[in-house]
Amino acid sequence: MSVPGPTSPDGALAGPPHGLGPGEPTPGLSDTSPDEGLLEDLTVEDKAVEQLAEGLLSHYLPDLQRSKQALQELTQNQVVLLDTLEQEISKFKECHSMLDINALFTEAKHYHAKLVNIRKEMLMLHEKTSKLKKRALKLQQKRQKEELEREQQREKEFEREKQLTAKLAKRT
């Protein structure tokens, strides 16, 4: 019986066992590592997850960007309306006539109604974007779960085939 050759610090054989030449294969050892396929599967799975995430983002990102743009425009309009409202308030301070004050109150009510409508729109857009984000997250989680289930099914089938192959070998 031959003794394996010296080992490296990581525990792997540093050279061929005694009695084997440099070109001879080591008995019991194959050229491929059993972990080699797992690394490829992980990189493929990572790529699939990345591609799914990119696809999901590319699907929802334009809508989210449009919503963001709409929110920015609404915010700008709100700032303009607030500035206008402040100007109107300063005009109220300058007015002495009751008719002018009534007209300004009417205009202020009009701008207040506009602000209320803008706020409602902003809240509605915020709710929609929140729902879209939740939906995107749920879809991503669902796809990951399905992928995991498929992988588990493949492993079960592989294990069953392995058991069947082992049983066939016993019969011969």
Solvent accessible surface area in square Angstrom, and as a share of the most:
residue,aa,sasa,rsa
1,M,240,1.07
2,S,71,0.46
3,V,100,0.57
4,P,80,0.50
5,G,7,0.06
6,P,90,0.56
7,T,87,0.50
8,S,38,0.25
9,P,150,0.94
10,D,117,0.60
11,G,56,0.54
12,A,54,0.42
13,L,74,0.37
14,A,68,0.52
15,G,27,0.26
16,P,67,0.42
17,P,12,0.08
18,H,128,0.57
19,G,81,0.78
20,L,47,0.23
21,G,21,0.20
22,P,140,0.88
23,G,76,0.73
24,E,92,0.41
25,P,116,0.73
26,T,35,0.21
27,P,105,0.66
28,G,86,0.83
29,L,113,0.56
30,S,89,0.58
31,D,151,0.78
32,T,89,0.51
33,S,57,0.37
34,P,123,0.77
35,D,84,0.44
36,E,84,0.38
37,G,37,0.35
38,L,109,0.54
39,L,113,0.56
40,E,104,0.47
41,D,79,0.41
42,L,98,0.49
43,T,72,0.42
44,V,97,0.55
45,E,62,0.28
46,D,90,0.47
47,K,126,0.53
48,A,33,0.25
49,V,48,0.28
50,E,103,0.46
51,Q,123,0.55
52,L,64,0.32
53,A,25,0.20
54,E,96,0.43
55,G,37,0.36
56,L,13,0.06
57,L,106,0.53
58,S,73,0.47
59,H,122,0.55
60,Y,14,0.05
61,L,76,0.38
62,P,56,0.35
63,D,52,0.27
64,L,37,0.19
65,Q,103,0.46
66,R,150,0.55
67,S,18,0.12
68,K,123,0.52
69,Q,92,0.41
70,A,35,0.27
71,L,46,0.23
72,Q,87,0.39
73,E,86,0.39
74,L,20,0.10
75,T,60,0.35
76,Q,123,0.55
77,N,74,0.38
78,Q,48,0.21
79,V,78,0.45
80,V,92,0.53
81,L,21,0.10
82,L,78,0.39
83,D,70,0.36
84,T,32,0.19
85,L,37,0.19
86,E,112,0.50
87,Q,110,0.49
88,E,9,0.04
89,I,81,0.41
90,S,53,0.34
91,K,95,0.40
92,F,41,0.17
93,K,163,0.69
94,E,128,0.57
95,C,32,0.19
96,H,174,0.78
97,S,51,0.33
98,M,134,0.60
99,L,142,0.71
100,D,72,0.37
101,I,42,0.21
102,N,79,0.40
103,A,62,0.48
104,L,20,0.10
105,F,108,0.45
106,T,91,0.53
107,E,66,0.30
108,A,17,0.13
109,K,145,0.61
110,H,99,0.44
111,Y,39,0.15
112,H,108,0.48
113,A,51,0.40
114,K,84,0.36
115,L,21,0.10
116,V,58,0.33
117,N,80,0.41
118,I,19,0.10
119,R,157,0.57
120,K,128,0.54
121,E,78,0.35
122,M,48,0.21
123,L,97,0.48
124,M,94,0.42
125,L,30,0.15
126,H,110,0.49
127,E,98,0.44
128,K,103,0.44
129,T,16,0.09
130,S,34,0.22
131,K,137,0.58
132,L,41,0.21
133,K,127,0.54
134,K,130,0.55
135,R,138,0.51
136,A,18,0.14
137,L,97,0.48
138,K,139,0.59
139,L,49,0.25
140,Q,53,0.23
141,Q,97,0.43
142,K,119,0.50
143,R,88,0.32
144,Q,75,0.33
145,K,125,0.53
146,E,66,0.30
147,E,35,0.16
148,L,103,0.51
149,E,87,0.39
150,R,122,0.44
151,E,43,0.19
152,Q,87,0.39
153,Q,96,0.42
154,R,123,0.45
155,E,101,0.45
156,K,137,0.58
157,E,88,0.39
158,F,135,0.56
159,E,81,0.36
160,R,162,0.59
161,E,107,0.48
162,K,118,0.50
163,Q,97,0.43
164,L,86,0.43
165,T,87,0.50
166,A,51,0.39
167,K,112,0.48
168,L,105,0.52
169,A,67,0.52
170,K,168,0.71
171,R,188,0.69
172,T,152,0.88
